[in-house]
């Protein structure tokens, strides 16, 4: 009888451990690239790195080092191909100093990084936006601005002033 019970217990424990690991991996893969709002613990915000699949708490104290560690560098030419959420942009910002605010240029299909009237028409690239969903991006050609690509493929500018409110707005509530 002992000969039957011991192998059965070993098999059962391996099955339980294996199932737990698979369930954890499944949840992590579903949450990769998402911002999470821990509603039962003072509204803590977490970011699930889509590459390393690790969960990182986002605070004012660690935001800069977290962005340096996890953000993917992107050029202006590639960034402009990802549709922007216009509400996330500073309405007075004029990156190319041509007299037209970035928000207005984007609304009219012009790049805010190429100065001059009627210059810099661009097309969005949905494949690029889809590939970068959930990623933090570092705009290497414009003072290191940080962007987050949401699950709909839109980019949101992350600033020190909007960091926590933006992440709370975009986060998925968890317990």
Order of alpha helices (4+ residues) and beta strands (2+ residues): alpha-beta-beta-beta-alpha-beta-alpha-alpha-alpha-beta-beta-beta-alpha-beta
